[in-house]
Amino acid sequence: MNKIERRLRRKKGIRKLIHGTSSKPRISVFKSNRHLYAQAIDDDKGVTLCSASDFDEGIKSDKAGAAALGELLAKKLKDHKIKEAVFDRNGYQYHGLVKAVCEGARKGGLKL
């Protein structure tokens, strides 16, 4: 079992417990080798409410950029009048960039 398969196995276990709604969406984080993405998902309807990536507004792919990404997503959710969400770490460990995105979203005024 390689690294990606292990992450996907953890992801399945996490997704059994976490569910997003239109009033309290699920914030999912994805890391590629170069970039970082986050999106707010309504699992009831199966739609993405809003998304953000490090391509937006020249955000870098480092810890400070990850925090800025979380703040940007929180701002977009506030425009949709959403104040609460659940955080989906998507099988990644909760440290480094993933933690920075979550903390940035909290700093942006989102209750996680």
Backbone as CSV, one residue per row, in Angstrom:
resi,resn,N_x,N_y,N_z,CA_x,CA_y,CA_z,C_x,C_y,C_z
1,MET,0.857,-1.180,0.000,0.000,0.000,0.000,0.902,1.241,0.000
2,ASN,0.721,2.120,-0.981,1.585,3.284,-1.058,0.989,4.468,-0.287
3,LYS,1.680,5.585,-0.343,1.321,6.763,0.435,-0.069,7.297,0.083
4,ILE,-0.390,7.361,-1.196,-1.681,7.896,-1.639,-2.822,6.972,-1.222
5,GLU,-2.620,5.665,-1.344,-3.645,4.711,-0.940,-3.933,4.797,0.555
6,ARG,-2.899,4.984,1.363,-3.093,5.135,2.811,-3.899,6.393,3.124
7,ARG,-3.599,7.507,2.414,-4.338,8.755,2.635,-5.802,8.571,2.235
8,LEU,-6.063,7.905,1.118,-7.435,7.687,0.681,-8.199,6.784,1.653
9,ARG,-7.509,5.843,2.259,-8.150,4.978,3.262,-8.535,5.792,4.500
10,ARG,-7.630,6.675,4.945,-7.951,7.563,6.070,-9.105,8.488,5.708
11,LYS,-9.103,8.987,4.475,-10.150,9.888,3.997,-11.529,9.238,4.099
12,LYS,-11.632,7.968,3.728,-12.906,7.260,3.801,-13.408,7.177,5.241
13,GLY,-12.494,6.956,6.180,-12.890,6.895,7.580,-13.377,8.233,8.103
14,ILE,-12.723,9.295,7.667,-13.115,10.639,8.096,-14.477,11.004,7.518
15,ARG,-14.704,10.656,6.242,-15.941,11.026,5.562,-17.157,10.300,6.125
16,LYS,-16.956,9.194,6.842,-18.070,8.520,7.495,-18.631,9.378,8.625
17,LEU,-17.780,10.214,9.210,-18.159,11.005,10.378,-18.569,12.434,10.039
18,ILE,-18.060,12.986,8.934,-18.263,14.394,8.609,-19.258,14.524,7.463
19,HIS,-20.217,15.447,7.634,-21.225,15.680,6.602,-21.538,17.169,6.567
20,GLY,-21.550,17.762,5.387,-21.820,19.183,5.242,-23.231,19.440,4.742
21,THR,-23.827,20.537,5.213,-25.146,20.955,4.760,-25.032,22.352,4.159
22,SER,-26.132,22.891,3.666,-26.075,24.226,3.072,-25.843,25.298,4.123
23,SER,-26.309,25.085,5.351,-26.090,26.065,6.412,-24.757,25.845,7.139
24,LYS,-24.238,24.614,7.083,-22.964,24.287,7.726,-22.172,23.381,6.780
25,PRO,-21.511,23.980,5.773,-20.833,23.168,4.757,-19.559,22.509,5.274
26,ARG,-19.100,21.551,4.503,-17.840,20.858,4.792,-16.736,21.565,4.020
27,ILE,-15.676,21.971,4.729,-14.528,22.601,4.077,-13.482,21.520,3.862
28,SER,-13.220,21.234,2.598,-12.265,20.197,2.223,-10.989,20.842,1.700
29,VAL,-9.856,20.317,2.126,-8.545,20.834,1.717,-7.854,19.786,0.857
30,PHE,-7.239,20.220,-0.233,-6.462,19.327,-1.081,-5.100,19.948,-1.358
31,LYS,-4.062,19.138,-1.229,-2.702,19.583,-1.507,-2.170,18.802,-2.701
32,SER,-1.704,19.521,-3.711,-0.961,18.861,-4.772,0.515,19.091,-4.475
33,ASN,1.374,18.670,-5.371,2.796,18.877,-5.118,3.178,20.354,-5.114
34,ARG,2.428,21.169,-5.860,2.774,22.587,-5.969,1.732,23.536,-5.396
35,HIS,0.471,23.131,-5.340,-0.592,24.069,-5.011,-1.493,23.552,-3.892
36,LEU,-2.320,24.456,-3.389,-3.208,24.193,-2.273,-4.609,24.675,-2.647
37,TYR,-5.612,23.850,-2.370,-6.987,24.156,-2.730,-7.891,23.924,-1.529
38,ALA,-8.961,24.708,-1.422,-9.965,24.506,-0.379,-11.325,24.805,-0.989
39,GLN,-12.325,24.026,-0.578,-13.670,24.283,-1.082,-14.701,23.959,-0.010
40,ALA,-15.810,24.678,-0.062,-16.928,24.461,0.852,-17.983,23.666,0.097
41,ILE,-18.381,22.526,0.662,-19.234,21.575,-0.039,-20.525,21.330,0.742
42,ASP,-21.647,21.352,0.024,-22.943,20.962,0.571,-23.173,19.506,0.164
43,ASP,-23.025,18.575,1.102,-23.142,17.151,0.784,-24.585,16.722,0.541
44,ASP,-25.563,17.459,1.062,-26.966,17.111,0.819,-27.311,17.233,-0.659
45,LYS,-26.871,18.326,-1.279,-27.156,18.572,-2.692,-26.034,18.092,-3.596
46,GLY,-24.850,17.857,-3.023,-23.709,17.419,-3.808,-23.109,18.528,-4.657
47,VAL,-23.099,19.756,-4.121,-22.569,20.897,-4.861,-21.482,21.614,-4.051
48,THR,-20.608,22.292,-4.775,-19.599,23.133,-4.149,-20.165,24.535,-4.022
49,LEU,-20.208,25.070,-2.801,-20.757,26.401,-2.586,-19.769,27.480,-3.004
50,CYS,-18.516,27.329,-2.625,-17.470,28.245,-3.069,-16.125,27.556,-2.891
51,SER,-15.131,28.100,-3.568,-13.809,27.498,-3.496,-12.747,28.575,-3.539
52,ALA,-11.548,28.191,-3.145,-10.401,29.101,-3.184,-9.157,28.259,-3.411
53,SER,-8.173,28.855,-4.038,-6.901,28.175,-4.234,-5.785,29.188,-4.144
54,ASP,-4.562,28.699,-4.149,-3.443,29.624,-4.052,-3.207,30.367,-5.367
55,PHE,-4.009,30.096,-6.394,-3.965,30.886,-7.629,-4.642,32.243,-7.423
56,ASP,-5.594,32.310,-6.469,-6.359,33.527,-6.226,-5.487,34.604,-5.593
57,GLU,-5.500,35.779,-6.166,-4.863,36.967,-5.604,-3.395,36.774,-5.266
58,GLY,-2.698,35.940,-5.988,-1.259,35.781,-5.789,-0.856,35.192,-4.450
59,ILE,-1.648,34.277,-3.930,-1.327,33.628,-2.656,-0.219,32.618,-2.891
60,LYS,0.766,32.588,-1.999,1.875,31.643,-2.126,1.507,30.297,-1.511
61,SER,2.276,29.266,-1.840,2.023,27.917,-1.322,2.891,27.633,-0.106
62,ASP,2.834,28.535,0.882,3.553,28.320,2.135,2.562,28.501,3.284
63,LYS,3.055,28.472,4.523,2.148,28.559,5.670,1.367,29.866,5.700
64,ALA,2.042,30.966,5.434,1.354,32.261,5.425,0.321,32.302,4.303
65,GLY,0.653,31.731,3.168,-0.290,31.663,2.061,-1.470,30.767,2.372
66,ALA,-1.219,29.685,3.110,-2.302,28.781,3.496,-3.271,29.484,4.444
67,ALA,-2.734,30.285,5.360,-3.591,31.051,6.270,-4.406,32.075,5.481
68,ALA,-3.781,32.712,4.503,-4.494,33.675,3.647,-5.580,32.978,2.837
69,LEU,-5.309,31.758,2.415,-6.299,30.964,1.681,-7.516,30.682,2.565
70,GLY,-7.273,30.325,3.821,-8.373,30.090,4.760,-9.192,31.346,5.000
71,GLU,-8.521,32.491,5.130,-9.226,33.751,5.323,-10.056,34.112,4.094
72,LEU,-9.505,33.877,2.903,-10.227,34.162,1.667,-11.480,33.302,1.553
73,LEU,-11.366,32.023,1.896,-12.528,31.136,1.859,-13.577,31.572,2.877
74,ALA,-13.128,31.987,4.074,-14.060,32.469,5.096,-14.793,33.717,4.607
75,LYS,-14.077,34.591,3.919,-14.702,35.800,3.382,-15.759,35.451,2.332
76,LYS,-15.441,34.500,1.466,-16.400,34.079,0.443,-17.635,33.441,1.083
77,LEU,-17.433,32.661,2.149,-18.573,32.043,2.830,-19.416,33.087,3.551
78,LYS,-18.780,34.122,4.095,-19.538,35.192,4.739,-20.407,35.927,3.732
79,ASP,-19.921,36.054,2.489,-20.729,36.669,1.434,-21.969,35.834,1.140
80,HIS,-21.881,34.522,1.365,-23.025,33.619,1.216,-23.841,33.521,2.505
81,LYS,-23.478,34.349,3.516,-24.149,34.394,4.826,-24.023,33.078,5.580
82,ILE,-22.847,32.465,5.497,-22.555,31.231,6.222,-21.500,31.548,7.275
83,LYS,-21.801,31.205,8.531,-20.897,31.535,9.627,-20.253,30.313,10.261
84,GLU,-20.775,29.128,9.952,-20.295,27.893,10.564,-19.962,26.866,9.495
85,ALA,-19.000,26.000,9.786,-18.633,24.946,8.854,-17.981,23.804,9.627
86,VAL,-17.829,22.668,8.961,-17.067,21.548,9.520,-15.816,21.387,8.665
87,PHE,-14.711,21.029,9.293,-13.434,20.963,8.597,-13.095,19.528,8.240
88,ASP,-12.779,19.294,6.977,-12.399,17.976,6.466,-10.929,18.055,6.065
89,ARG,-10.071,17.375,6.818,-8.636,17.428,6.524,-8.258,16.514,5.363
90,ASN,-9.229,15.766,4.849,-9.077,14.991,3.619,-7.990,13.919,3.708
91,GLY,-7.781,13.350,4.886,-6.798,12.284,5.049,-5.409,12.771,5.389
92,TYR,-5.169,14.080,5.321,-3.859,14.624,5.668,-3.750,14.788,7.175
93,GLN,-2.522,14.822,7.670,-2.325,15.090,9.082,-2.677,16.541,9.367
94,TYR,-3.218,16.789,10.568,-3.612,18.145,10.938,-2.394,18.888,11.478
95,HIS,-1.521,19.297,10.581,-0.385,20.146,10.927,0.112,20.803,9.656
96,GLY,0.960,21.780,9.790,1.528,22.439,8.625,0.503,23.224,7.841
97,LEU,0.425,22.998,6.538,-0.447,23.767,5.657,-1.929,23.547,5.958
98,VAL,-2.306,22.313,6.273,-3.714,22.003,6.548,-4.168,22.750,7.801
99,LYS,-3.351,22.742,8.824,-3.669,23.455,10.060,-3.725,24.955,9.808
100,ALA,-2.826,25.468,8.978,-2.797,26.899,8.674,-4.067,27.333,7.944
101,VAL,-4.590,26.497,7.043,-5.844,26.818,6.349,-6.983,26.908,7.361
102,CYS,-7.055,25.963,8.269,-8.111,25.940,9.282,-8.018,27.153,10.196
103,GLU,-6.810,27.466,10.653,-6.628,28.616,11.534,-6.934,29.921,10.807
104,GLY,-6.583,29.989,9.526,-6.902,31.183,8.738,-8.405,31.371,8.588
105,ALA,-9.126,30.262,8.404,-10.587,30.346,8.294,-11.194,30.810,9.622
106,ARG,-10.645,30.338,10.719,-11.118,30.804,12.036,-10.827,32.286,12.220
107,LYS,-9.640,32.699,11.801,-9.270,34.115,11.902,-10.170,34.975,11.028
108,GLY,-10.632,34.426,9.913,-11.548,35.130,9.026,-12.973,35.227,9.551
109,GLY,-13.221,34.634,10.709,-14.533,34.753,11.348,-15.432,33.544,11.202
110,LEU,-14.908,32.460,10.699,-15.693,31.247,10.506,-15.591,30.376,11.757
111,LYS,-16.708,29.829,12.185,-16.711,28.942,13.353,-16.531,27.506,12.868
112,LEU,-15.400,26.893,13.238,-15.110,25.511,12.829,-15.083,24.603,14.036
